[in-house]
Amino acid sequence: MIWLIAFFDSTLTGVPRPVDIYVDNDGRIYVLSLNGKIWVYDDLDDTPRIYMKGLSQPALEMEFLGDTVFVMHGRYLDAFFPSGRLRIVNFVPLTGNNSTFTLDTVRGYIYMALEGIWQFRFAGRVFRLDIDGRNLYAYSAGFRRPVAIDVDSAGVPWIISEVGDGVYGLYPVYEGLNYVNLEPLIYFSSRPTDLQIWGNGFLISFDEGEVILYRRFRGEIYEREVLLRTPYEISSIFLRGDSIYFSDYVSGRIYVGRLKLLEANR
């Protein structure tokens, strides 16, 4: 088994209500705040500056593709280019912060999961569309309250969604399936806040302050390793190399640590 633990290098401040993090190849740290701004730290010793403002509230999530940033904010999913903006979607539900999206940059798709508000005709569905906004269609259905979605190296989307009151689950998302009565692969009794696929495992943060790695052991059996246990309300995580970044929603702090291999016996 591989044991991992994080050691903190830096703590960054200055962004209210951070909900998402992205770190580019040059080490710049982009932080999306709930109030509709993207902030950027140019290095670990820097104070944040505004990278983008005027987004609709609540701002929920962002993804970068080169110099283009995709943002889910208010009722919209937009792509912002250096030369302008492309509106991808204009029907995101406004009743909660439980819609999410991700990019499959290899195959050129966006996967978008919308909150399961049953009076809303797109409730609980995962949509797939081309990265330029064309060819939108319902890919799967039956997700009550999606929290996070990511795509693995084989092109399979994985989603965390609420199963029942206070209980959440992780599902592989397959085209044409309705998940209303399907069991998740992994159950969670704490509320997950973010998901990042990492190799053959799933790195998941929780609002109670933990970051846990679930790795496939055999078949559909997964090992569970706690990488971080903190007193913070973690809202987002990001891995870049051996560095882990996470945000505390309450204080607005961004923490930067290192993942260190302690023991490996396989």
N, C-alpha and C positions, 0 to 999 in steps of 0.2 A: 504494500500500500504506500502511496505517496502522501506525506503530510506536509501541509503548507501553512504558513502563518504570515501575517502582514506586519511589517514594521513601519511606523510613520516617519516620513521625511519632512513634510511641510503641512501647514495649515493656512488656507487662503480665506480671506473675508471680503465682504463688501457687496454681495449679491443677495437681495431679499427673495425668499421663497423659491429657491432653486428647484427645478423639476427635471432637468436633463443636463447631461454633460457629454461633450465630445472633445477629444484631444487629437490634434493633427500630427503629421509626421515630424514637424519642426518643434513640437512641444507646446504649442499654443493651446490653451484650455478655454473652450467655449462653454458658457453656462446659460441655459434658458431659464428665465424666471417666470413665475405664474402671471405676473402683471404685464407680460407682452414685450419683454426686451431680451435680447441676446447680448451677454457681456463676454469679454475676452481678456484673459491674462496672457500677456506675451511671454512671461516666464514666471518661475515660482517666487520671485522676489518682487513682482509687479503688483500694482493696484489695478483693479479691473477698469476697462473703458467700455463704453457702449459700442457694440458692433452693429446692432440693428435695433430699431425701436418702432413703435406704432403698430405692433401686432395686436390682433384682437385678443380679448381675454375670455376665458382662461387660455393661456398658452400651455400646451400639454407636452409636446414632444418635437424633437428635431433630428434630422439625419443629414449628413454631408456627403456629397458626391463631387469630388474636385472642388471647384469654386462655386458650386451650387448648393444652397441649403434648402432642404424641404422642412416645412414647419406645419404642424397641426395646431391651429389656434382659432378660438371661437368656433364658428361653424365651418371653418375652411381648412383645406389642405392645399398649401401653396408651395411652388418652387420659386426661389429667389435667385436670379442670375445677376452678375455684375451689371448687365444692361437692362434689367427689368424683372417682371414677375409673371409667372404662369399660374393661373388658378386651376388646380387639379380637381378638387372636389369642393362643393359648396353646400353639403347637407349633413355635416357632422352634428350629432345631437348636442344640445346645450345643457341638458339636465344634470350632467355630472362630469367627473374627470376620468371616465372609464372607457374612452375610445383610444386606440393606439394604432401605430403603423410601423412598418419597417421596409427597407429596400433590399431587393435581391439584385445586386449590382452586376453579378455574373450573367444573369439571364434577362436583365432589363425589366424587372417587375417591381411594382409596389403591392404589398399586402396590407390591407387596412381592416381593422376589426372595430365594429361600432357597438356601442353599449346597447344591451338588450332591453330597450324601452318598448314594451309590447304594443303601445299605441302608435309607434313609429314604424313605418312599413319596411324599413331596412334593419329592424331590430335584431341584434344578436348575430349578425352575419359577418363573415370575412369576405372581403372583396379582393379580387386581383385585377390589376390594370397595368398597362404599359407605363414605363417610367415617364413618358411624356403626357400621360393623362388619357390616352386613348384605350379603347377596348375594355371598358369597365364591365365586370360581370360578377355575380354572386358565386363565390368559390365554395363556400360551406356555410352552415348555419347552426344555431342552437347554443350560442355562447351568451350566458346571462349577463355577465359583467366582466369584459376583458380587461386585463391589467397590463400585459406586455406581450409582444410578439417578436420573434426573430426567425431567421432562416438558416438552416444548416448547410454544410458544404455540398450535400446532394440535392439541394433545392427544396427540401421539405420545410414548410413553416411549422413552428412550434408556438403554442399560445398558452398563457396562464389566464385562467378565467375563474370567476366565482362559481362554485358548484351549489352551495346552499348558504344559509346565513353564517358568515364568518368562516366558511370552509372554501378552499381554493384548490384547483387542480391544474396539472400540466398535461397538455394533449399534443400529439402530432396532428397536423391539419391536412386532411386529404380531400381532394376535389369531389364535390357532390354529396358529401355526408352531412347528415343532421345530427348534432351532438347532444341533443336534449336529454336522451336517456343513455348516453354512453359514459362509461367510467373513465376517469383520467388515469394516466400512467402513474403519476405521483400526486398524493394529497398533501396539502399544507393547512395547518391549523392557525398559523399566523398569516397576516396579510402581506403577500409579496408586493414589491414596488417596481422591480426591474428584472429583466432577463437578458443575459448575454451568453450565447452559445460559445463554448471554449473547447476546441478539440472535440473529444467525444463526450463532453459533459455540458452541464448547464450551471452557469453561475447566476445565483438568484439572491437579490437583496430583500430584506423585510423591514417593515416600518418599526419593528421593535428593536432594530439595531444590529441584526445579524446579516452576514454574507455567507452563503452556504454553497458549496460545490457538490453537485450530484453527478457522479460518473457511472457510466454503464459498467456493470460487473460481469453479468452473463445474461443473455436474453433480454428480458424486461426487468431485470433486477438491477437496482442502482445503489451504489455506495453513497453515503452522506458524510461530507467533511465540513466542519465549521472553520472558515477562513478568518472571519472577524466576528467578534462579539463586542458591541459598543453600547453606550448609553444614548445614542443619537437616533433620530427618526430619519433613517436613510431613505432618500427619495430617488436616487439614481446612482448607477455604477458604470465604470468604464475601465477597460483594460487596454494598456498600450505597452507591449513588451513585458517586462517584469514589474511594471508599475500599475498600481490600482488606485483609482480615483473614485471618491464617493462624496455625495452632498448630504448635509444635514438640513432638512427642510425648515426646521424651527429656527435655528441660529443663523442660517445662511452661509455657514462655513463649508469650504471644500477641503477635504482631507486627501493627502497624497501619501501612499505607502509603497513598500516593496514586498513582493512575494518571494519568500525564501524557501528553497527545498531543504527540508530537515532530514528526511529519511526516505529511502526508496528500496523496496525489496522485490519489485517486479517491473 
